[in-house]
Amino acid sequence: MIFLGCTSSKSQTNPLAVNLADIQWGKPGDGSIAPAGTRTALQATDPKTGGVSYYAWFPAGGFFDQHWHTYDEYAVLISGSLTISLGQEVYDLEPGAFIIIPGGVHRYWDIPETGDAIILVKRMGPPDFHFVDR
């Protein structure tokens, strides 16, 4: 039986429900990949595709250099605001914004000086980073 894209076969995924206030954040990054001070919190890894679901906390004033990933990515802006470029388009986003980023599309994230931003991301394959002009 198929219902809303789910199958009745036994899942290898464990149930999870977590409040934002209870997230166990990793240590702030050094700026070698994401803006210095960025923190992430892995929530799940798909055992079949290697795709990851995670929160990312970008510090105020951070800029994530233009890059791309091999696999499609879906994100929701949980808190704060940010600007994202997707190819040739630029979007100013507020909490609740939903973002679809096809694999191979160049993007950058720009977080205003006024406050941090938190996104929830689902990547459809293993994480990889390809920076443009770096």
Backbone bond lengths (Angstrom), bond angles and torsions (degrees), N, CA, C in turn:
res aa  C-N    CA-C-N  psi(-1)  N-CA   C-N-CA  omega(-1)  CA-C   N-CA-C  phi
1 M - - - 1.446 - - 1.522 109.11 -
2 I 1.309 117.59 134.94 1.463 122.09 178.53 1.519 109.00 -115.18
3 F 1.318 115.93 131.94 1.456 121.54 -179.82 1.516 109.34 -139.14
4 L 1.332 118.08 116.81 1.461 123.66 178.51 1.519 112.66 50.09
5 G 1.318 117.47 42.73 1.451 121.03 175.89 1.516 114.14 81.87
6 C 1.319 118.72 -0.17 1.456 121.86 178.07 1.521 108.51 -101.49
7 T 1.320 116.27 148.93 1.452 119.65 176.85 1.515 109.09 -111.52
8 S 1.296 116.01 165.88 1.455 120.58 -179.61 1.526 111.85 -84.41
9 S 1.342 118.36 -2.04 1.456 119.87 179.43 1.523 110.34 -66.79
10 K 1.322 115.09 155.44 1.456 120.62 -177.52 1.527 110.28 -66.75
11 S 1.319 116.50 128.10 1.458 122.87 -178.93 1.515 110.63 -85.55
12 Q 1.325 116.11 148.78 1.463 122.08 173.88 1.525 110.32 -94.73
13 T 1.315 117.48 3.73 1.452 122.69 -177.55 1.515 110.28 -95.15
14 N 1.321 116.70 138.22 1.461 121.87 177.19 1.523 109.63 -87.62
15 P 1.334 117.71 146.90 1.458 119.92 177.04 1.530 110.48 -64.34
16 L 1.318 116.08 150.21 1.460 121.20 178.57 1.516 109.05 -152.06
17 A 1.312 117.24 133.89 1.461 123.89 171.50 1.518 105.25 -142.38
18 V 1.332 116.45 124.34 1.459 120.08 -175.34 1.524 109.70 -143.71
19 N 1.317 115.98 137.79 1.457 121.21 174.42 1.521 109.48 -83.62
20 L 1.317 116.47 148.87 1.462 121.11 179.90 1.533 111.16 -55.67
21 A 1.311 117.25 -38.28 1.467 120.99 -178.89 1.528 112.32 -65.64
22 D 1.341 117.57 -18.35 1.458 121.43 -177.20 1.530 113.62 -102.15
23 I 1.327 117.53 5.33 1.463 120.97 -179.33 1.524 110.20 -62.24
24 Q 1.314 116.27 136.95 1.463 122.58 176.14 1.535 107.44 -95.59
25 W 1.315 116.31 96.08 1.465 122.52 -175.95 1.519 111.06 -77.33
26 G 1.332 115.75 144.31 1.456 121.40 172.75 1.521 110.24 -74.61
27 K 1.314 116.28 175.42 1.464 122.01 179.13 1.531 109.66 -67.83
28 P 1.331 117.74 150.07 1.469 120.73 176.94 1.533 110.93 -59.29
29 G 1.332 115.92 136.60 1.457 121.10 179.52 1.519 112.44 -73.35
30 D 1.335 115.14 162.54 1.463 121.67 -176.59 1.526 113.79 -90.74
31 G 1.326 117.23 -0.93 1.455 120.78 179.45 1.520 113.77 93.73
32 S 1.330 118.36 2.52 1.465 120.07 -178.83 1.530 112.99 -73.37
33 I 1.320 117.49 -25.52 1.470 120.72 176.42 1.521 109.45 -118.89
34 A 1.316 117.40 -64.94 1.468 123.54 178.94 1.525 108.46 -98.52
35 P 1.333 117.56 171.20 1.468 119.28 178.62 1.527 111.79 -53.24
36 A 1.321 117.28 141.84 1.463 121.66 177.66 1.527 109.19 -51.87
37 G 1.321 116.25 134.87 1.456 121.37 -179.88 1.513 114.41 93.46
38 T 1.349 117.99 -8.99 1.459 120.89 178.30 1.526 109.39 -63.61
39 R 1.329 114.64 137.37 1.463 120.60 178.25 1.522 108.30 -122.98
40 T 1.316 116.21 145.16 1.458 120.39 178.36 1.523 110.09 -127.19
41 A 1.316 114.51 162.16 1.460 121.42 178.02 1.524 108.13 -144.03
42 L 1.320 116.09 100.11 1.457 121.54 178.31 1.518 109.30 -64.43
43 Q 1.327 116.90 131.96 1.460 121.93 179.36 1.527 112.12 -108.15
44 A 1.340 116.50 -34.61 1.468 119.29 -178.14 1.522 109.71 -163.97
45 T 1.331 114.99 154.01 1.459 122.47 172.47 1.516 107.33 -128.54
46 D 1.321 116.77 126.55 1.462 121.59 179.51 1.532 108.08 -69.90
47 P 1.339 118.39 120.04 1.459 119.73 -176.75 1.535 113.93 -67.72
48 K 1.315 117.25 -19.61 1.467 119.93 -179.58 1.522 112.29 -88.60
49 T 1.335 117.86 -40.78 1.468 120.74 -173.88 1.526 113.84 -105.48
50 G 1.330 117.14 -18.09 1.462 120.14 -174.14 1.512 112.30 79.35
51 G 1.339 116.70 2.26 1.465 120.90 177.81 1.516 110.59 -65.17
52 V 1.325 115.92 146.20 1.459 120.54 -177.13 1.523 111.41 -116.20
53 S 1.330 114.79 151.12 1.458 122.64 171.33 1.521 105.57 -120.67
54 Y 1.334 116.33 128.26 1.457 119.31 -175.04 1.518 110.95 -156.78
55 Y 1.317 114.97 159.33 1.458 122.13 170.04 1.526 107.83 -95.35
56 A 1.325 116.51 145.95 1.465 122.13 172.15 1.524 107.74 -128.72
57 W 1.307 115.92 131.21 1.469 123.67 179.96 1.517 107.04 -112.59
58 F 1.331 115.68 107.83 1.462 121.54 179.94 1.523 109.67 -95.12
59 P 1.330 118.11 131.31 1.465 120.44 179.10 1.535 112.00 -72.51
60 A 1.322 114.72 152.43 1.473 120.82 176.55 1.519 109.33 -53.60
61 G 1.326 115.69 137.28 1.458 121.55 177.94 1.514 114.29 81.00
62 G 1.337 117.70 3.00 1.463 120.68 -178.96 1.520 112.19 -77.28
63 F 1.308 115.21 151.47 1.463 121.50 176.42 1.520 107.90 -134.59
64 F 1.332 116.28 121.78 1.462 122.32 -179.90 1.524 106.39 -96.91
65 D 1.344 115.93 109.64 1.468 122.18 -175.86 1.523 112.66 -50.02
66 Q 1.339 114.22 153.59 1.460 120.05 -179.67 1.533 109.68 -58.96
67 H 1.337 115.12 130.71 1.456 121.50 -177.39 1.523 109.12 -155.71
68 W 1.319 115.79 178.37 1.452 121.65 174.46 1.520 109.52 -149.06
69 H 1.336 115.28 162.01 1.461 122.86 177.38 1.526 108.16 -124.52
70 T 1.311 116.10 155.39 1.463 121.30 179.70 1.526 111.96 -68.13
71 Y 1.329 116.34 -38.02 1.467 120.57 -172.63 1.525 112.34 -103.92
72 D 1.338 114.50 153.16 1.463 120.34 175.73 1.522 110.04 -56.67
73 E 1.328 113.82 151.08 1.460 120.82 -178.31 1.526 107.95 -136.97
74 Y 1.323 116.10 141.14 1.454 122.81 176.38 1.524 107.07 -123.91
75 A 1.321 117.09 136.65 1.466 119.71 -178.01 1.526 109.94 -142.46
76 V 1.331 114.39 152.26 1.459 122.60 174.08 1.520 106.67 -127.09
77 L 1.317 116.48 130.51 1.458 121.12 174.61 1.521 107.71 -78.90
78 I 1.324 116.36 113.17 1.455 122.20 -175.82 1.526 111.26 -83.97
79 S 1.328 116.89 -45.53 1.467 120.23 -179.52 1.517 109.85 -149.58
80 G 1.337 115.29 159.26 1.459 121.04 -177.99 1.514 110.89 80.26
81 S 1.307 115.14 -166.55 1.462 120.90 176.17 1.518 107.26 -137.37
82 L 1.328 115.67 162.38 1.460 120.37 177.71 1.509 109.72 -162.14
83 T 1.308 114.01 165.62 1.456 121.96 173.39 1.521 106.52 -115.75
84 I 1.319 115.89 135.33 1.462 120.42 176.69 1.521 108.73 -129.77
85 S 1.328 115.43 139.73 1.455 119.29 170.10 1.518 107.22 -101.81
86 L 1.313 115.28 138.82 1.462 122.44 175.49 1.518 106.08 -127.94
87 G 1.328 116.63 100.63 1.452 119.82 -173.91 1.520 109.18 65.53
88 Q 1.329 116.98 -119.66 1.469 122.04 -178.68 1.530 113.27 -94.94
89 E 1.328 117.64 -5.42 1.470 121.34 -177.52 1.530 110.53 -98.48
90 V 1.339 115.86 144.72 1.463 121.82 177.52 1.526 107.82 -122.24
91 Y 1.348 115.97 134.68 1.457 121.90 -176.32 1.526 110.24 -126.70
92 D 1.325 117.11 132.91 1.460 123.37 171.85 1.522 106.50 -97.08
93 L 1.334 116.16 119.17 1.465 120.09 -170.58 1.519 112.82 -116.03
94 E 1.326 114.30 149.53 1.464 124.23 179.09 1.533 108.09 -118.80
95 P 1.337 118.25 165.63 1.457 120.47 -179.91 1.529 112.45 -52.41
96 G 1.333 114.11 138.19 1.457 121.38 -177.89 1.516 113.13 96.51
97 A 1.325 118.04 -11.24 1.468 120.70 -179.46 1.526 110.26 -61.96
98 F 1.325 115.93 140.18 1.465 123.36 177.66 1.511 107.79 -109.66
99 I 1.336 116.48 135.19 1.463 121.87 -174.69 1.526 108.96 -127.71
100 I 1.324 116.69 130.23 1.462 122.32 171.96 1.518 106.74 -113.71
101 I 1.339 115.48 124.44 1.464 120.57 -178.90 1.530 107.87 -124.63
102 P 1.332 117.36 103.18 1.457 119.20 178.32 1.535 111.21 -63.59
103 G 1.333 115.78 148.35 1.457 120.42 175.94 1.524 110.20 -54.37
104 G 1.317 116.35 140.85 1.457 122.07 178.05 1.518 114.88 88.41
105 V 1.335 118.61 -12.95 1.468 121.19 -179.38 1.531 109.36 -78.99
106 H 1.325 116.29 127.50 1.462 121.15 177.27 1.522 108.82 -70.41
107 R 1.356 114.49 140.10 1.456 119.65 179.16 1.511 109.54 -149.53
108 Y 1.349 115.41 155.62 1.458 121.38 166.09 1.511 107.47 -136.20
109 W 1.335 116.20 156.81 1.459 123.27 176.78 1.518 106.57 -117.39
110 D 1.325 117.94 134.04 1.461 122.92 178.08 1.530 107.86 -128.23
111 I 1.325 115.82 119.57 1.458 120.55 -176.08 1.531 107.71 -105.06
112 P 1.333 118.86 126.52 1.468 120.53 -176.78 1.534 111.79 -67.17
113 E 1.314 115.37 159.69 1.467 122.54 179.00 1.530 112.21 -65.76
114 T 1.333 117.23 -14.54 1.466 120.99 -173.34 1.521 114.65 -76.08
115 G 1.333 119.17 -14.33 1.456 119.14 179.52 1.513 113.44 171.37
116 D 1.334 115.20 162.24 1.460 122.37 178.33 1.527 110.37 -68.37
117 A 1.329 115.35 163.31 1.465 121.60 175.70 1.522 108.60 -132.64
118 I 1.327 116.39 140.65 1.463 122.23 176.76 1.521 108.31 -122.33
119 I 1.340 115.33 130.08 1.458 120.95 175.82 1.526 109.45 -121.38
120 L 1.322 115.79 153.80 1.460 123.14 172.47 1.521 105.98 -112.75
121 V 1.329 116.60 126.17 1.458 122.30 -171.71 1.521 110.85 -121.56
122 K 1.323 115.78 142.15 1.465 123.48 170.36 1.518 106.46 -125.75
123 R 1.334 117.12 115.70 1.465 121.53 178.00 1.523 107.74 -104.76
124 M 1.320 117.02 137.62 1.458 122.22 -172.41 1.530 114.25 -83.90
125 G 1.303 117.79 -0.45 1.465 122.24 177.33 1.510 108.64 -154.96
126 P 1.320 117.49 -179.12 1.468 120.51 -177.66 1.524 112.14 -57.99
127 P 1.328 116.59 147.15 1.474 120.41 179.05 1.524 111.11 -65.30
128 D 1.308 115.61 136.33 1.465 122.45 170.48 1.529 107.26 -150.26
129 F 1.305 117.53 151.33 1.460 122.64 -179.20 1.513 108.61 -128.43
130 H 1.325 115.30 128.64 1.470 122.42 176.62 1.525 106.02 -126.29
131 F 1.321 116.57 107.71 1.454 120.41 -177.05 1.521 111.13 -87.70
132 V 1.323 115.41 143.66 1.461 122.28 -179.99 1.523 107.07 -96.70
133 D 1.315 117.74 130.29 1.475 123.35 177.09 1.524 112.13 56.68
134 R 1.277 117.91 45.32 1.465 120.15 177.44 1.489 110.45 -120.63
